[in-house]
């Protein structure tokens, strides 16, 4: 959980009588907002009050045994045979939590090639002040994604 919005006071020369923070908390599969609030209270104590503004259950990863998964692994292998596709749980937000409730199988697949010898570190680049990805890595990923969509549609 991370405080992302803070509010307190209206004037520079007046000490505010209250403050509020909006906290972005991500739930693990099987975890509820009440579980998160309980964990936060263990850290900050009972002096603070919490209100849930928006709650969406975590998406449970779909097993990698589908025609779509096969298209993904084949496209990656053709693009770079040294790469291996592995299931991974991301801590980010995704609309998959809504689509999966409707029965859609969702994989968070957004290929971008990152040179392992580059000084750029992917985890430090997104949602930061200087959010970016390498242009050549974007074009590589676009080609792989195109191949996945094309091969999956042909197989249907």
N, C-alpha and C positions, 0 to 999 in steps of 0.2 A: 504494500500500500504506500502511496506517495502523495503528499499534499501538493496539489497543482494550482489551486486558486486560494488566495488569502484575502480577507476583508477585515478592516477594523478602522474605526474613526472616520471623521469627516473634515476635521480641521487640524492643521499642523500644530497648533498650540493647545490642544485639548487631548488629555489622555482618554482613550476610548473606554467605555464601560463594558464592552463586549467585543469579541472577535469570533470570526468563523473561518473555517477552512473546508474546502472541498477536497476529498481524498479519492484518488483513483485506485481502487483495489480490484485485483483480478482473482477470480475464484478458480480453484482447482476442481476437476470433475468430482462430483459428490459433495462439494462444499457449498454452503449457503451464505447469504449476507450476514445472518446471525452468527455463523461460525467466525466470519471475518471480524465482526464487531467484538465478539468475545476475545479474540486474539489481540485486537487493538487495545481493549480495556486492560488486558494483562500487562501491556507495555506502558500505557499512559495513566492507568488508574481509573477510578470511578468519577472523578471530578468533571470529566467532559461528557457531553451528550452527543449521541450519533443519530443521524436520520438517513435512511436509505433513499437516495434520489432516483436511482435506476438500478435494477438488478436483472442480470441475464445469466442463466446457468452456463457453466463452462461446456464446451463442446468435447465430447468424448471422441478420441481419434478413431477413425474408421480403419478397420484392418486392411493391411496391404495385400489383399487378394481379390483384385478386381481387374476388369479390362482397362480401366482408366489408369490404375497403378502400373499395369504392364506397359501401356503407352508411354508413361512418364519414364520408367526405367530404361526402356528401349531408346527413347530419344536422348536421354542423358548419355547412355553408353555410346551412341553414334557420335555425339558431340565431343565426348572425351572419355575414352575407354578406361581411364584411370580413376574415374569418379564412381562412387557407390551411393545409391539413393537409400536413405534410412528414415524411418518414421521419427518425428521429432515433435515435442510439444512446445509451442511458443507461448510466451507470457503475454502476448499482445491481444488486442481486440480483433475479432473477426465476425463478419456477418454469418459465418457458417453456423453459429449457434442457433440462428433463426431458421436457416434453410435445412439443417439436419433434423430439426423437429418436424419438418414436412416430409421427411424420408429421403432427402437428397444426400448422397455420399459426397463428402467434402474433403479435399486435400488442400492444404495451404501450400500451393506450388507457385513460386515466383522466382524462377531461375535468374541469377545474376552471377556472372563469373567474377570472382575476386582473386587477383594474382596473389598466391600465398607468400610471395617474396616482397610484396608491396608493403609500405608503411601504413596503408589504410587498414583499419580494423572495422569490419562490417558492423559489429555491435555498437560501436561508438558513433556511427554515421547517421543512424536513423533517429528521428525525433530530437535531433540536437540543433544547435545554433547553425551549423553548417551542414545540414542534411543533404547527402548526395551519394551517388554511386558512380563508378567509373563508366564513361560513355561506351567504351569497347565492351565492358562487362554487360551493360544494358543491351547492346545489340546482339551479343552472344545469347543472352537469355531470351530475347525476343524471338530469335530464330528457333531456339529449343521449344519455347511455348507454342509457336506457330506449328511446329512439327507434331507436338502432342495433340493439339486441337484437330489438326488435319487428319492424323492417323486414327484418332478416336472416332471422329465423325465418319470416316470411311468404313470403320469396323462395325458401325451400327447399321 
